[in-house]
Amino acid sequence: MLILFLFLNCITAHDTSNQGNFRSILLYRSNGDEHLTSILQTPGRNKYITPQIQNEIISSCGNIILQTIVKKVNDSQCFSVLADETTDISVTEQLALCVRYIDKENNVNESFLKFIQVHSLSGKNLADSILNGKLYLGFEFIVYLLPT
């Protein structure tokens, strides 16, 4: 819940001892929480704060947020997909996939979904990547094909 709170509120923490954001937030959060304080101050290594555990927590939070966005999009009456190709520093071509939708309160929302690695920049390959990415994420949609 702590990482999810940070994600949703875009909060970072800095500590002068340079322990990193995750550990600094845990130490801050442990004030007033005897159980968390006892876990962090107990000698030993089983505190579940290793970089691997942090990455798993971040990945899980990302999946929860993505599922929430997909549910809101599926509940909306319409949505559009925004896609932009970019090449990263390792010369890997990626497609940034975003979605724009109108929620139940008639507010326009725009959310980043994920990066999709693409192997070809042809129109067909990019379209297939977008459609496969949307299917993988769980979007409910109908594709209207125009005659050529």
WOMO-V490390 format. One record per run of one state. SS is the DSSP state (@ for helix, = for strand, . for the rest). FROM is the first residue (numbers start at 1). TO is the last residue. If there is no record, write none. Layout:
BEGIN
ss=SS from=FROM to=TO
ss=SS from=FROM to=TO
END
This chain:
BEGIN
ss=. from=1 to=1
ss=@ from=2 to=9
ss=. from=10 to=20
ss=@ from=21 to=30
ss=. from=31 to=33
ss=@ from=34 to=41
ss=. from=42 to=50
ss=@ from=51 to=75
ss=. from=76 to=78
ss== from=79 to=87
ss=. from=88 to=92
ss== from=93 to=102
ss=. from=103 to=107
ss== from=108 to=117
ss=. from=118 to=122
ss=@ from=123 to=137
ss=. from=138 to=148
END
